């Protein structure tokens, strides 16, 4: 067995380290997804408010033109 060959223990240790790193990345990604989901929900809520406001304004009767005072 040469010095460049890895022992089973070394391979398992390396795989364990990779597993920990991947788990940490996955957890960080889950956190980011939660943040983005909250932002998306807020955007959806505000967009719905704007839609309702626009719809309400369109339903209002047209204002009558101003009357000019008699000269």
PDB file of N, CA, C and O in Angstrom:
ATOM      1  N   UNK A   1       0.851  -1.178   0.000  1.00  0.00           N
ATOM      2  CA  UNK A   1       0.000   0.000   0.000  1.00  0.00           C
ATOM      3  C   UNK A   1       0.895   1.240   0.000  1.00  0.00           C
ATOM      4  O   UNK A   1       1.739   1.399   0.882  1.00  0.00           O
ATOM      5  N   UNK A   2       0.713   2.103  -0.975  1.00  0.00           N
ATOM      6  CA  UNK A   2       1.576   3.283  -1.076  1.00  0.00           C
ATOM      7  C   UNK A   2       1.009   4.423  -0.235  1.00  0.00           C
ATOM      8  O   UNK A   2      -0.121   4.344   0.247  1.00  0.00           O
ATOM      9  N   UNK A   3       1.796   5.476  -0.064  1.00  0.00           N
ATOM     10  CA  UNK A   3       1.374   6.622   0.734  1.00  0.00           C
ATOM     11  C   UNK A   3       0.226   7.394   0.124  1.00  0.00           C
ATOM     12  O   UNK A   3      -0.480   8.108   0.835  1.00  0.00           O
ATOM     13  N   UNK A   4       0.019   7.268  -1.188  1.00  0.00           N
ATOM     14  CA  UNK A   4      -1.056   8.017  -1.844  1.00  0.00           C
ATOM     15  C   UNK A   4      -2.408   7.322  -1.717  1.00  0.00           C
ATOM     16  O   UNK A   4      -3.447   7.916  -2.007  1.00  0.00           O
ATOM     17  N   UNK A   5      -2.393   6.072  -1.287  1.00  0.00           N
ATOM     18  CA  UNK A   5      -3.655   5.354  -1.137  1.00  0.00           C
ATOM     19  C   UNK A   5      -4.314   5.749   0.179  1.00  0.00           C
ATOM     20  O   UNK A   5      -3.639   5.947   1.189  1.00  0.00           O
ATOM     21  N   UNK A   6      -5.614   5.861   0.156  1.00  0.00           N
ATOM     22  CA  UNK A   6      -6.352   6.231   1.354  1.00  0.00           C
ATOM     23  C   UNK A   6      -6.826   4.981   2.076  1.00  0.00           C
ATOM     24  O   UNK A   6      -7.185   3.981   1.453  1.00  0.00           O
ATOM     25  N   UNK A   7      -6.820   5.056   3.369  1.00  0.00           N
ATOM     26  CA  UNK A   7      -7.365   3.951   4.149  1.00  0.00           C
ATOM     27  C   UNK A   7      -8.877   4.095   4.193  1.00  0.00           C
ATOM     28  O   UNK A   7      -9.418   5.166   3.920  1.00  0.00           O
ATOM     29  N   UNK A   8      -9.542   3.021   4.535  1.00  0.00           N
ATOM     30  CA  UNK A   8     -10.998   3.064   4.647  1.00  0.00           C
ATOM     31  C   UNK A   8     -11.419   4.094   5.685  1.00  0.00           C
ATOM     32  O   UNK A   8     -12.400   4.814   5.496  1.00  0.00           O
ATOM     33  N   UNK A   9     -10.675   4.160   6.778  1.00  0.00           N
ATOM     34  CA  UNK A   9     -10.985   5.141   7.821  1.00  0.00           C
ATOM     35  C   UNK A   9     -10.884   6.570   7.310  1.00  0.00           C
ATOM     36  O   UNK A   9     -11.718   7.413   7.642  1.00  0.00           O
ATOM     37  N   UNK A  10      -9.860   6.846   6.500  1.00  0.00           N
ATOM     38  CA  UNK A  10      -9.686   8.196   5.952  1.00  0.00           C
ATOM     39  C   UNK A  10     -10.811   8.535   4.981  1.00  0.00           C
ATOM     40  O   UNK A  10     -11.311   9.659   4.969  1.00  0.00           O
ATOM     41  N   UNK A  11     -11.203   7.558   4.170  1.00  0.00           N
ATOM     42  CA  UNK A  11     -12.306   7.786   3.226  1.00  0.00           C
ATOM     43  C   UNK A  11     -13.590   8.058   3.990  1.00  0.00           C
ATOM     44  O   UNK A  11     -14.332   8.980   3.652  1.00  0.00           O
ATOM     45  N   UNK A  12     -13.855   7.258   5.022  1.00  0.00           N
ATOM     46  CA  UNK A  12     -15.071   7.455   5.819  1.00  0.00           C
ATOM     47  C   UNK A  12     -15.061   8.811   6.522  1.00  0.00           C
ATOM     48  O   UNK A  12     -16.096   9.473   6.603  1.00  0.00           O
ATOM     49  N   UNK A  13     -13.905   9.226   7.030  1.00  0.00           N
ATOM     50  CA  UNK A  13     -13.798  10.534   7.680  1.00  0.00           C
ATOM     51  C   UNK A  13     -14.063  11.650   6.679  1.00  0.00           C
ATOM     52  O   UNK A  13     -14.742  12.628   6.991  1.00  0.00           O
ATOM     53  N   UNK A  14     -13.528  11.496   5.484  1.00  0.00           N
ATOM     54  CA  UNK A  14     -13.753  12.504   4.438  1.00  0.00           C
ATOM     55  C   UNK A  14     -15.236  12.577   4.071  1.00  0.00           C
ATOM     56  O   UNK A  14     -15.796  13.663   3.918  1.00  0.00           O
ATOM     57  N   UNK A  15     -15.854  11.421   3.933  1.00  0.00           N
ATOM     58  CA  UNK A  15     -17.286  11.396   3.596  1.00  0.00           C
ATOM     59  C   UNK A  15     -18.130  12.003   4.715  1.00  0.00           C
ATOM     60  O   UNK A  15     -19.120  12.687   4.454  1.00  0.00           O
ATOM     61  N   UNK A  16     -17.734  11.750   5.952  1.00  0.00           N
ATOM     62  CA  UNK A  16     -18.460  12.324   7.089  1.00  0.00           C
ATOM     63  C   UNK A  16     -18.362  13.849   7.072  1.00  0.00           C
ATOM     64  O   UNK A  16     -19.346  14.543   7.329  1.00  0.00           O
ATOM     65  N   UNK A  17     -17.184  14.359   6.770  1.00  0.00           N
ATOM     66  CA  UNK A  17     -16.998  15.815   6.678  1.00  0.00           C
ATOM     67  C   UNK A  17     -17.844  16.395   5.547  1.00  0.00           C
ATOM     68  O   UNK A  17     -18.476  17.438   5.716  1.00  0.00           O
ATOM     69  N   UNK A  18     -17.858  15.731   4.405  1.00  0.00           N
ATOM     70  CA  UNK A  18     -18.694  16.189   3.287  1.00  0.00           C
ATOM     71  C   UNK A  18     -20.166  16.198   3.687  1.00  0.00           C
ATOM     72  O   UNK A  18     -20.906  17.124   3.355  1.00  0.00           O
ATOM     73  N   UNK A  19     -20.575  15.165   4.396  1.00  0.00           N
ATOM     74  CA  UNK A  19     -21.967  15.066   4.830  1.00  0.00           C
ATOM     75  C   UNK A  19     -22.331  16.236   5.745  1.00  0.00           C
ATOM     76  O   UNK A  19     -23.405  16.820   5.607  1.00  0.00           O
ATOM     77  N   UNK A  20     -21.441  16.579   6.679  1.00  0.00           N
ATOM     78  CA  UNK A  20     -21.692  17.720   7.578  1.00  0.00           C
ATOM     79  C   UNK A  20     -21.785  19.031   6.789  1.00  0.00           C
ATOM     80  O   UNK A  20     -22.669  19.850   7.039  1.00  0.00           O
ATOM     81  N   UNK A  21     -20.869  19.222   5.838  1.00  0.00           N
ATOM     82  CA  UNK A  21     -20.883  20.445   5.031  1.00  0.00           C
ATOM     83  C   UNK A  21     -22.165  20.554   4.208  1.00  0.00           C
ATOM     84  O   UNK A  21     -22.766  21.625   4.123  1.00  0.00           O
ATOM     85  N   UNK A  22     -22.575  19.456   3.613  1.00  0.00           N
ATOM     86  CA  UNK A  22     -23.798  19.463   2.800  1.00  0.00           C
ATOM     87  C   UNK A  22     -25.012  19.731   3.677  1.00  0.00           C
ATOM     88  O   UNK A  22     -25.912  20.472   3.281  1.00  0.00           O
ATOM     89  N   UNK A  23     -25.044  19.133   4.867  1.00  0.00           N
ATOM     90  CA  UNK A  23     -26.161  19.363   5.785  1.00  0.00           C
ATOM     91  C   UNK A  23     -26.223  20.836   6.194  1.00  0.00           C
ATOM     92  O   UNK A  23     -27.309  21.409   6.287  1.00  0.00           O
ATOM     93  N   UNK A  24     -25.067  21.445   6.435  1.00  0.00           N
ATOM     94  CA  UNK A  24     -25.032  22.866   6.801  1.00  0.00           C
ATOM     95  C   UNK A  24     -25.510  23.735   5.640  1.00  0.00           C
ATOM     96  O   UNK A  24     -26.256  24.692   5.847  1.00  0.00           O
ATOM     97  N   UNK A  25     -25.088  23.408   4.430  1.00  0.00           N
ATOM     98  CA  UNK A  25     -25.539  24.161   3.255  1.00  0.00           C
ATOM     99  C   UNK A  25     -27.041  24.004   3.052  1.00  0.00           C
ATOM    100  O   UNK A  25     -27.732  24.962   2.708  1.00  0.00           O
ATOM    101  N   UNK A  26     -27.538  22.796   3.265  1.00  0.00           N
ATOM    102  CA  UNK A  26     -28.976  22.558   3.112  1.00  0.00           C
ATOM    103  C   UNK A  26     -29.759  23.369   4.140  1.00  0.00           C
ATOM    104  O   UNK A  26     -30.797  23.945   3.815  1.00  0.00           O
ATOM    105  N   UNK A  27     -29.270  23.416   5.369  1.00  0.00           N
ATOM    106  CA  UNK A  27     -29.957  24.177   6.413  1.00  0.00           C
ATOM    107  C   UNK A  27     -29.947  25.670   6.087  1.00  0.00           C
ATOM    108  O   UNK A  27     -30.959  26.349   6.258  1.00  0.00           O
ATOM    109  N   UNK A  28     -28.820  26.177   5.624  1.00  0.00           N
ATOM    110  CA  UNK A  28     -28.739  27.590   5.241  1.00  0.00           C
ATOM    111  C   UNK A  28     -29.694  27.884   4.086  1.00  0.00           C
ATOM    112  O   UNK A  28     -30.335  28.934   4.060  1.00  0.00           O
ATOM    113  N   UNK A  29     -29.786  26.970   3.145  1.00  0.00           N
ATOM    114  CA  UNK A  29     -30.692  27.149   2.008  1.00  0.00           C
ATOM    115  C   UNK A  29     -32.141  27.134   2.469  1.00  0.00           C
ATOM    116  O   UNK A  29     -32.956  27.919   1.984  1.00  0.00           O
ATOM    117  N   UNK A  30     -32.468  26.242   3.407  1.00  0.00           N
ATOM    118  CA  UNK A  30     -33.833  26.228   3.957  1.00  0.00           C
ATOM    119  C   UNK A  30     -34.169  27.572   4.614  1.00  0.00           C
ATOM    120  O   UNK A  30     -35.281  28.081   4.472  1.00  0.00           O
ATOM    121  N   UNK A  31     -33.201  28.134   5.329  1.00  0.00           N
ATOM    122  CA  UNK A  31     -33.418  29.440   5.951  1.00  0.00           C
ATOM    123  C   UNK A  31     -33.658  30.520   4.912  1.00  0.00           C
ATOM    124  O   UNK A  31     -34.542  31.360   5.078  1.00  0.00           O
ATOM    125  N   UNK A  32     -32.886  30.500   3.857  1.00  0.00           N
ATOM    126  CA  UNK A  32     -33.046  31.492   2.777  1.00  0.00           C
ATOM    127  C   UNK A  32     -34.393  31.325   2.088  1.00  0.00           C
ATOM    128  O   UNK A  32     -35.052  32.308   1.752  1.00  0.00           O
ATOM    129  N   UNK A  33     -34.803  30.062   1.878  1.00  0.00           N
ATOM    130  CA  UNK A  33     -36.111  29.802   1.268  1.00  0.00           C
ATOM    131  C   UNK A  33     -37.220  30.354   2.158  1.00  0.00           C
ATOM    132  O   UNK A  33     -38.190  30.922   1.656  1.00  0.00           O
ATOM    133  N   UNK A  34     -37.086  30.193   3.471  1.00  0.00           N
ATOM    134  CA  UNK A  34     -38.092  30.727   4.396  1.00  0.00           C
ATOM    135  C   UNK A  34     -38.158  32.252   4.292  1.00  0.00           C
ATOM    136  O   UNK A  34     -39.246  32.829   4.284  1.00  0.00           O
ATOM    137  N   UNK A  35     -36.993  32.903   4.212  1.00  0.00           N
ATOM    138  CA  UNK A  35     -36.962  34.366   4.057  1.00  0.00           C
ATOM    139  C   UNK A  35     -37.627  34.786   2.748  1.00  0.00           C
ATOM    140  O   UNK A  35     -38.440  35.710   2.730  1.00  0.00           O
ATOM    141  N   UNK A  36     -37.282  34.113   1.666  1.00  0.00           N
ATOM    142  CA  UNK A  36     -37.853  34.460   0.363  1.00  0.00           C
ATOM    143  C   UNK A  36     -39.355  34.187   0.321  1.00  0.00           C
ATOM    144  O   UNK A  36     -40.106  34.934  -0.305  1.00  0.00           O
ATOM    145  N   UNK A  37     -39.791  33.123   0.983  1.00  0.00           N
ATOM    146  CA  UNK A  37     -41.217  32.812   1.039  1.00  0.00           C
ATOM    147  C   UNK A  37     -41.964  33.923   1.765  1.00  0.00           C
ATOM    148  O   UNK A  37     -43.040  34.333   1.329  1.00  0.00           O
ATOM    149  N   UNK A  38     -41.405  34.411   2.864  1.00  0.00           N
ATOM    150  CA  UNK A  38     -42.033  35.510   3.600  1.00  0.00           C
ATOM    151  C   UNK A  38     -42.092  36.769   2.736  1.00  0.00           C
ATOM    152  O   UNK A  38     -43.107  37.467   2.729  1.00  0.00           O
ATOM    153  N   UNK A  39     -41.020  37.062   2.013  1.00  0.00           N
ATOM    154  CA  UNK A  39     -41.019  38.228   1.125  1.00  0.00           C
ATOM    155  C   UNK A  39     -42.065  38.073   0.031  1.00  0.00           C
ATOM    156  O   UNK A  39     -42.784  39.021  -0.283  1.00  0.00           O
ATOM    157  N   UNK A  40     -42.151  36.902  -0.541  1.00  0.00           N
ATOM    158  CA  UNK A  40     -43.116  36.649  -1.606  1.00  0.00           C
ATOM    159  C   UNK A  40     -44.543  36.810  -1.094  1.00  0.00           C
ATOM    160  O   UNK A  40     -45.388  37.388  -1.777  1.00  0.00           O
ATOM    161  N   UNK A  41     -44.812  36.301   0.103  1.00  0.00           N
ATOM    162  CA  UNK A  41     -46.146  36.457   0.685  1.00  0.00           C
ATOM    163  C   UNK A  41     -46.480  37.935   0.885  1.00  0.00           C
ATOM    164  O   UNK A  41     -47.614  38.351   0.648  1.00  0.00           O
ATOM    165  N   UNK A  42     -45.510  38.720   1.315  1.00  0.00           N
ATOM    166  CA  UNK A  42     -45.733  40.158   1.500  1.00  0.00           C
ATOM    167  C   UNK A  42     -45.986  40.845   0.160  1.00  0.00           C
ATOM    168  O   UNK A  42     -46.880  41.685   0.057  1.00  0.00           O
ATOM    169  N   UNK A  43     -45.218  40.503  -0.857  1.00  0.00           N
ATOM    170  CA  UNK A  43     -45.455  41.066  -2.190  1.00  0.00           C
ATOM    171  C   UNK A  43     -46.853  40.713  -2.684  1.00  0.00           C
ATOM    172  O   UNK A  43     -47.553  41.562  -3.237  1.00  0.00           O
ATOM    173  N   UNK A  44     -47.255  39.471  -2.486  1.00  0.00           N
ATOM    174  CA  UNK A  44     -48.598  39.050  -2.902  1.00  0.00           C
ATOM    175  C   UNK A  44     -49.676  39.838  -2.165  1.00  0.00           C
ATOM    176  O   UNK A  44     -50.672  40.249  -2.761  1.00  0.00           O
ATOM    177  N   UNK A  45     -49.469  40.049  -0.851  1.00  0.00           N
ATOM    178  CA  UNK A  45     -50.447  40.794  -0.050  1.00  0.00           C
ATOM    179  C   UNK A  45     -50.567  42.238  -0.547  1.00  0.00           C
ATOM    180  O   UNK A  45     -51.674  42.746  -0.723  1.00  0.00           O
ATOM    181  N   UNK A  46     -49.440  42.885  -0.770  1.00  0.00           N
ATOM    182  CA  UNK A  46     -49.448  44.275  -1.236  1.00  0.00           C
ATOM    183  C   UNK A  46     -50.041  44.359  -2.639  1.00  0.00           C
ATOM    184  O   UNK A  46     -50.803  45.282  -2.927  1.00  0.00           O
ATOM    185  N   UNK A  47     -49.710  43.428  -3.504  1.00  0.00           N
ATOM    186  CA  UNK A  47     -50.269  43.420  -4.862  1.00  0.00           C
ATOM    187  C   UNK A  47     -51.789  43.286  -4.808  1.00  0.00           C
ATOM    188  O   UNK A  47     -52.498  43.927  -5.583  1.00  0.00           O
ATOM    189  N   UNK A  48     -52.286  42.459  -3.902  1.00  0.00           N
ATOM    190  CA  UNK A  48     -53.736  42.306  -3.758  1.00  0.00           C
ATOM    191  C   UNK A  48     -54.372  43.610  -3.274  1.00  0.00           C
ATOM    192  O   UNK A  48     -55.448  43.982  -3.743  1.00  0.00           O
ATOM    193  N   UNK A  49     -53.721  44.303  -2.346  1.00  0.00           N
ATOM    194  CA  UNK A  49     -54.236  45.594  -1.876  1.00  0.00           C
ATOM    195  C   UNK A  49     -54.291  46.602  -3.020  1.00  0.00           C
ATOM    196  O   UNK A  49     -55.277  47.325  -3.162  1.00  0.00           O
ATOM    197  N   UNK A  50     -53.248  46.655  -3.830  1.00  0.00           N
ATOM    198  CA  UNK A  50     -53.220  47.571  -4.974  1.00  0.00           C
ATOM    199  C   UNK A  50     -54.330  47.209  -5.957  1.00  0.00           C
ATOM    200  O   UNK A  50     -55.002  48.090  -6.493  1.00  0.00           O
ATOM    201  N   UNK A  51     -54.521  45.921  -6.190  1.00  0.00           N
ATOM    202  CA  UNK A  51     -55.577  45.469  -7.100  1.00  0.00           C
ATOM    203  C   UNK A  51     -56.955  45.903  -6.582  1.00  0.00           C
ATOM    204  O   UNK A  51     -57.785  46.393  -7.348  1.00  0.00           O
ATOM    205  N   UNK A  52     -57.188  45.722  -5.295  1.00  0.00           N
ATOM    206  CA  UNK A  52     -58.482  46.113  -4.711  1.00  0.00           C
ATOM    207  C   UNK A  52     -58.670  47.622  -4.810  1.00  0.00           C
ATOM    208  O   UNK A  52     -59.761  48.087  -5.139  1.00  0.00           O
ATOM    209  N   UNK A  53     -57.624  48.390  -4.530  1.00  0.00           N
ATOM    210  CA  UNK A  53     -57.714  49.851  -4.625  1.00  0.00           C
ATOM    211  C   UNK A  53     -58.032  50.275  -6.052  1.00  0.00           C
ATOM    212  O   UNK A  53     -58.893  51.126  -6.275  1.00  0.00           O
ATOM    213  N   UNK A  54     -57.345  49.690  -7.006  1.00  0.00           N
ATOM    214  CA  UNK A  54     -57.587  50.014  -8.421  1.00  0.00           C
ATOM    215  C   UNK A  54     -59.018  49.672  -8.809  1.00  0.00           C
ATOM    216  O   UNK A  54     -59.695  50.462  -9.467  1.00  0.00           O
ATOM    217  N   UNK A  55     -59.474  48.499  -8.402  1.00  0.00           N
ATOM    218  CA  UNK A  55     -60.828  48.058  -8.721  1.00  0.00           C
ATOM    219  C   UNK A  55     -61.863  48.995  -8.088  1.00  0.00           C
ATOM    220  O   UNK A  55     -62.873  49.324  -8.711  1.00  0.00           O
ATOM    221  N   UNK A  56     -61.608  49.418  -6.859  1.00  0.00           N
ATOM    222  CA  UNK A  56     -62.515  50.343  -6.174  1.00  0.00           C
ATOM    223  C   UNK A  56     -62.567  51.683  -6.895  1.00  0.00           C
ATOM    224  O   UNK A  56     -63.645  52.245  -7.089  1.00  0.00           O
ATOM    225  N   UNK A  57     -61.407  52.195  -7.292  1.00  0.00           N
ATOM    226  CA  UNK A  57     -61.375  53.482  -7.991  1.00  0.00           C
ATOM    227  C   UNK A  57     -62.080  53.403  -9.341  1.00  0.00           C
ATOM    228  O   UNK A  57     -62.742  54.357  -9.750  1.00  0.00           O
ATOM    229  N   UNK A  58     -61.946  52.286 -10.029  1.00  0.00           N
ATOM    230  CA  UNK A  58     -62.624  52.129 -11.316  1.00  0.00           C
ATOM    231  C   UNK A  58     -64.141  52.045 -11.150  1.00  0.00           C
ATOM    232  O   UNK A  58     -64.885  52.377 -12.073  1.00  0.00           O
ATOM    233  N   UNK A  59     -64.595  51.610  -9.996  1.00  0.00           N
ATOM    234  CA  UNK A  59     -66.031  51.478  -9.752  1.00  0.00           C
ATOM    235  C   UNK A  59     -66.680  52.800  -9.348  1.00  0.00           C
ATOM    236  O   UNK A  59     -67.906  52.912  -9.366  1.00  0.00           O
ATOM    237  N   UNK A  60     -65.888  53.790  -8.987  1.00  0.00           N
ATOM    238  CA  UNK A  60     -66.455  55.087  -8.598  1.00  0.00           C
ATOM    239  C   UNK A  60     -67.049  55.772  -9.824  1.00  0.00           C
ATOM    240  O   UNK A  60     -66.542  55.619 -10.935  1.00  0.00           O
ATOM    241  N   UNK A  61     -68.122  56.527  -9.615  1.00  0.00           N
ATOM    242  CA  UNK A  61     -68.684  57.257 -10.756  1.00  0.00           C
ATOM    243  C   UNK A  61     -67.716  58.348 -11.205  1.00  0.00           C
ATOM    244  O   UNK A  61     -66.947  58.890 -10.411  1.00  0.00           O
ATOM    245  N   UNK A  62     -67.776  58.650 -12.489  1.00  0.00           N
ATOM    246  CA  UNK A  62     -66.942  59.725 -13.013  1.00  0.00           C
ATOM    247  C   UNK A  62     -67.378  61.032 -12.368  1.00  0.00           C
ATOM    248  O   UNK A  62     -68.573  61.306 -12.260  1.00  0.00           O
ATOM    249  N   UNK A  63     -66.422  61.830 -11.942  1.00  0.00           N
ATOM    250  CA  UNK A  63     -66.809  63.120 -11.350  1.00  0.00           C
ATOM    251  C   UNK A  63     -67.378  64.033 -12.439  1.00  0.00           C
ATOM    252  O   UNK A  63     -66.940  64.022 -13.590  1.00  0.00           O
ATOM    253  N   UNK A  64     -68.360  64.814 -12.030  1.00  0.00           N
ATOM    254  CA  UNK A  64     -68.932  65.748 -13.009  1.00  0.00           C
ATOM    255  C   UNK A  64     -67.928  66.875 -13.240  1.00  0.00           C
ATOM    256  O   UNK A  64     -67.185  67.253 -12.334  1.00  0.00           O
ATOM    257  N   UNK A  65     -67.916  67.404 -14.459  1.00  0.00           N
ATOM    258  CA  UNK A  65     -66.967  68.491 -14.738  1.00  0.00           C
ATOM    259  C   UNK A  65     -67.312  69.701 -13.864  1.00  0.00           C
ATOM    260  O   UNK A  65     -68.479  69.931 -13.550  1.00  0.00           O
ATOM    261  N   UNK A  66     -66.311  70.455 -13.483  1.00  0.00           N
ATOM    262  CA  UNK A  66     -66.582  71.624 -12.632  1.00  0.00           C
ATOM    263  C   UNK A  66     -67.417  72.653 -13.393  1.00  0.00           C
ATOM    264  O   UNK A  66     -67.245  72.861 -14.594  1.00  0.00           O
ATOM    265  N   UNK A  67     -68.310  73.276 -12.669  1.00  0.00           N
ATOM    266  CA  UNK A  67     -69.130  74.327 -13.290  1.00  0.00           C
ATOM    267  C   UNK A  67     -68.403  75.654 -13.144  1.00  0.00           C
ATOM    268  O   UNK A  67     -67.871  75.988 -12.085  1.00  0.00           O
ATOM    269  N   UNK A  68     -68.399  76.393 -14.233  1.00  0.00           N
ATOM    270  CA  UNK A  68     -67.741  77.692 -14.224  1.00  0.00           C
ATOM    271  C   UNK A  68     -68.724  78.732 -13.693  1.00  0.00           C
ATOM    272  O   UNK A  68     -69.908  78.697 -14.027  1.00  0.00           O
ATOM    273  N   UNK A  69     -68.241  79.644 -12.880  1.00  0.00           N
ATOM    274  CA  UNK A  69     -69.139  80.698 -12.373  1.00  0.00           C
ATOM    275  C   UNK A  69     -69.606  81.594 -13.525  1.00  0.00           C
ATOM    276  O   UNK A  69     -68.874  81.845 -14.482  1.00  0.00           O
ATOM    277  N   UNK A  70     -70.837  82.060 -13.399  1.00  0.00           N
ATOM    278  CA  UNK A  70     -71.397  82.947 -14.431  1.00  0.00           C
ATOM    279  C   UNK A  70     -70.653  84.275 -14.399  1.00  0.00           C
ATOM    280  O   UNK A  70     -70.366  84.819 -13.333  1.00  0.00           O
ATOM    281  N   UNK A  71     -70.352  84.775 -15.565  1.00  0.00           N
ATOM    282  CA  UNK A  71     -69.616  86.034 -15.652  1.00  0.00           C
ATOM    283  C   UNK A  71     -70.527  87.206 -15.781  1.00  0.00           C
ATOM    284  O   UNK A  71     -70.062  88.343 -15.866  1.00  0.00           O
TER     285      UNK A  71
END
